[in-house]
Structure formats: C-alpha cells, structure tokens
Amino acid sequence: MTDSQNLLAEQRRALILDEVRRRGGVRVQELTRKLNVSDMTVRRDLDALARQGVVEKVHGGAVPVVEASTHEPGFEVKSGLELSAKEDIARAAAAMAVPGSAIALSGGTTTYALAQHLLEVPDLTVVTNSVRVADVFHTAQRAGGGKGPRPGAATVVLTGGVRTPSDSLVGPVADQAIRSLHFDVLFLGVHGISVEAGLSTPNLAEAETNRRLVRSARRVVVVADHTKWGTVGLSSFATLEEVDTLVTDRGLSAGAREEMAEHLPGLVVAGESGAVGAPHGAAGDGGPADSGPADN
C-alpha cells in the first residue's frame, strides 16, 4: 500500500469516527454514499477502528465505545496504540526543544516517544513526573559504558510521588516539587481533549499534578494523537486557551482542526507539508524556534 493510500485511509477513518461520535452511530450504507467508497472498504475501516477500541461494530454499522470517565488504561496497553502517529508527533515536538533550555515532560506514551528524540538535544534540564521518561534518559547515560554522562547529556529531575497506572508520579510530593520550579516549555500528554472540557484525565491526583505543571511553564505544548479529540476524562485540568501549541497527527479531521484553530494559538499537524496556525516562541523571543512544516 502506498503512502497516499495510507493517508487516505487515515483521513477516512477520522471522518468515520467523527460521524460516529457526533451522531451516536452510523450505518455502512450511509458511509459508502458519504465517502464514495465500497462496502468492503467501509467494513475494513470499521474493523480498524474497532481494533483501536474507539467504536463498537453492530449489525449494519457501528456505535461509539463509551468508557467510564474514570477508566485509565495502563502504560503497556496505551503504548501499543497509534504507534506511527506518536512517532510523527514526537519528531515534530522535539524540533521545538532549544539546546540548554529547561523543559518538563508529563507522563504518557507520547511523551515517552518524545523523550527518545530529545536525547539528541544537548544540555537540556528535564523535569518529569514519568518513571518511563526518566528511564529513557538514564538508560542512554548508562549506555556510555560507565564513563559518566556523555557531553551534552540531559540533567534529569524526577519529581517523586505516587505511581499511577500510566506510570506517572502524582500527589502532594510531586505537586510540591513542581511548585518551586519554572520551565521554558512543558510537553504535556493528555488522556482527552475537547472544546468543552479542555484537557482532562480520569485520575484526580494526576489532574492536580498536571495543573501544577501548566502553571510552572512559560509555554505549554500538548502532544496528542487524533484519537484523544472528543475524549473526556473525569477531571479537567486546563482549558484550551492555556495551551500554546497542540502537536497532533494527520488523522485529525478537518472539522476538528477548524474547532481547534478557533481556540489554540498554534496547531501543528505532523506529517503534512504545512500547519494550521503557528507554534509560539519564534527564535527571536527567547522561546523555541518555529518548527516550520511539521513532520510530527
């Protein structure tokens, strides 16, 4: 299958998912007419969406999967989802990190992917509440054969706290550590994002820790694949207006992009030749340079 066919499939499935969520269900025949594709193509798309766990197939069509707002999948479960999108997002977000700056990385599988790309950015100070993210940097240092940190290796600060199913450290210990710190950029993974609820998570303690991270950052860059759009967790911790840039993937539908653009100063769509909006912090204002066309 060619790259153009892959892109078409991603766009088509994003449209189908939007339709399912908006209407509460769709029929195969309706989708074939709307998308001008075969019955078999629609069924394959529904199979793919069902494997991702975002729709449930029913006789003649599909309905949305309704999860409890407190449901929090573990790190291993989430790490197997949307691998290509997360890798694209990680590459684009890493281009926003300036050598020598102080950055924060929240927990999550997308920030975990980002951490691996940040290994090549010299002299970073990295604050994180993610055990997995911290391990990426520590493992890279140990790979030096016991000769000490390589030149330009990141300085990593792990906050401490109580571990969540997604391997984030949260609670009063984490909150207190973050409260006294100040970051140039926060790279923030999210459970869900919507216009109404903003950024949300199913974990109350994690919501409070994320609030602390947002307050301590000069710039907030959310890294989230298209499946996070329209998902709402138990607790909101930030509005869209508190986000400077969203880095997402090309699976995000045109309708969602338009809504996002109304509320976000910067929207970077990875894997496309251009971006809707522009990231804050061009080279002249002391922040990370504009990444230009995103390959996120």
Secondary structure, 3 states (H helix, E strand, C coil): CCHHHHHHHHHHHHHHHHHHHHHCCEEHHHHHHHHCCCHHHHHHHHHHHHHHCCEEEECCEEEECCCCCCCCCCHHHHHCCCHHHHHHHHHHHHCCCCCCCEEEECCCHHHHHHHHHHCCCCCCEEEECEHHHHHHHHHHHHCCCCCCCCCCCCEEEECCCEECCCCEEECHHHHHHHHCCCEEEEEEECCEEECCCEEEECCHHHHHHHHHHHHCEEEEEEECCHHHECCCCCEEEECHHHCCEEEEECCCCHHHHHHHHHHCCEEEEECCCCCCECCCCCHHHCCCCCCCCCCC
